[in-house]
């Protein structure tokens, strides 16, 4: 038998909880509550747990105490913690294919919106095109120059050390120039665009989706793709070739600094680059840059339009835009490598 007196509030329950459980043991108990003046929810939880044991009983409980115990006793045990779902390789591949097909469908919708642009010219705002080009291109120039210079320095320095063992350190200029112009220039520019601009597109359009501005545009008969997506995609396609050229020039400058430090005059380095870099290398990189810009901007806009509901939705959309843009860029770069190989470039 356990006898409770006075008022069993949260402070008192915390003090006697362990002692009451220890005194009750594992068998049935009799709760003597005639001297208990009252209790709060915490005290009622303790009493309900003791009274719920098989064979236990309650004596002398006041109506208010008994009513609170009955109410607390109806509350079941807390649900088990959620188990993280396991994703198989097949499900992951299926999800990737669905996402890829959704991206292709969105790009097709953007192409249709571009074809219908003459009939919807009033919905296309040229000021948005210029503003986006300024944010994605002009303001990204310092970061592009810094990244390109560092990449040229690192590539030249890391290549110079092993190639000097074979007396081929002059060919570092060829290696770095071809790598930058054919592959790394467009790829790194696309990564910058995805990190700076793709996430911004997703966050901006996602905020409009959460605040129901997209629904308002649709209600007014305005196509969101024409008004919001096309200016951003066209601006990204415009600035990507310029960013790529700036990054390549900065990388060649960084490579030149390393080679000059190794004892080679700039005229020799320039001759090596001019001799080995072909026009198709440059124009192939520019073509890749245009495609990368369209894909990165399209993925960012699609992530914004697919934003869900809730405070985390915009952040998730921005993350999806960055990850999707980088992954799509790398996949497309591999496809371009196969295409250029087949074309003999």
C-alpha positions, 0 to 999 in steps of 0.5 A, a space after each residue: 500500500 502506498 499512501 499519498 498526502 498533500 498536493 502532488 504537483 510537478 515538483 513533488 512528483 519529480 522528487 518521489 517518482 523514483 522512490 514510489 516506483 521502487 517501493 511499488 516493486 513489480 507487483 500489485 499495489 493499493 493506492 491510498 489517496 484519501 489524504 491527497 488534496 489534489 494533483 496536476 497532470 504530472 502527479 496524475 501520470 504517476 498515479 495512473 501508471 501505478 494503478 495500471 498494474 494488474 491487480 492494483 486498486 485505488 482507495 479514497 480518491 477525490 473526484 477531481 483526482 480520479 477524473 484526472 487519473 482517468 483522463 491521463 490513463 486513456 493516453 496510450 504509450 508514445 509512438 515508436 520513433 520513425 524508422 528511416 526507409 531503406 532505398 534499394 539500388 533499383 529504387 534509386 535508379 528509378 528515382 533518378 530516371 524519373 527526375 531525368 525525364 521530368 527535367 527533359 519534359 521541363 526543358 521541352 516545355 521551355 522550348 515550347 514557351 520560346 516558340 510561343 513567345 511572339 504571341 506572348 511578347 507582353 508576358 516576357 519582361 526584358 528588364 528581368 533578362 538584363 537584371 538576371 544577366 547582371 546577377 549571373 554574369 557581371 557579378 560572378 566575374 570576380 569569383 570566376 577570375 579567382 577560381 580560374 587563376 587558382 585552378 591554372 596555378 594548381 594544375 601547372 604546379 602539380 603537372 610541372 613536378 612529375 613532368 620535369 623528371 622526364 624533361 617534358 616540363 615545357 609541355 605543361 602549357 599544352 596540358 593545362 591549356 587543352 584541359 582548361 579550354 576543352 573541359 575545365 573551363 565550361 565545367 567550372 563555369 557551370 559549377 559557379 553558375 549552379 552554386 550562385 545562380 541556380 540556387 538563387 533561381 530556385 529560392 526566388 521562384 520557390 518563395 513566389 510559389 510558397 506565397 502563392 504568387 505563381 497561382 496568382 499569375 496562372 489565374 490572371 492567364 499569365 504563363 509562369 514559364 514565359 514570364 519567369 523561366 525564359 528570361 532566366 534561361 536566356 540570361 544564363 545562356 548569354 553569360 555562360 560563354 563569357 564566364 567560360 572565356 574569362 575563366 579560361 583566360 584567368 587559368 592561362 594566366 595562372 599557368 603562365 605565372 608558374 611557367 615563368 617562375 620555372 624559367 620559361 619566357 612568356 613568348 615560348 608559352 604562348 607559342 606552345 598554346 597556339 600550336 596545340 590548341 585548335 579552334 574546334 577546342 575553343 568553339 566546342 567549349 563554348 557550345 558546351 557552355 551554352 548548353 550547360 547554362 540552359 540546363 543549370 538555369 532550367 533545373 533551378 527554375 524547375 526546382 523553384 516551381 516544384 517547391 512544396 509547402 512549409 518553412 523548409 521547402 525553399 531551402 530544399 528547393 535550393 539544395 536540389 537546384 545546386 545538386 541537380 545542376 552539378 550532376 546534370 552538368 557532369 553527365 552532359 560533359 561525359 556525353 559531349 566527350 563521347 560526341 566529340 570523340 565520334 566527330 574526331 575533335 
